[in-house]
Amino acid sequence: MSNSPISFQWRNDEEDLCRYGEGISRPTPGKVTNIYRLLIYKSGSRPMTWTTRAETKQHAITYAQNRWPGATVEVA
């Protein structure tokens, strides 16, 4: 038996589905944006409020869905 510590590694499948980056989960620099407040309803957890900058309401919803796939998103 080895004396080295064992590192536990597991895959979080949810992280594999998340997509981050400019134009995907946030606006690209230089775009004219407004502030939007969204309610994120993720299965198995309490709803959360997320405030973000986006070009339009639909862009804000898309950014939230890319960050939290499978969650229900509505504009507060």
Order of alpha helices (4+ residues) and beta strands (2+ residues): alpha-beta-beta-alpha-beta
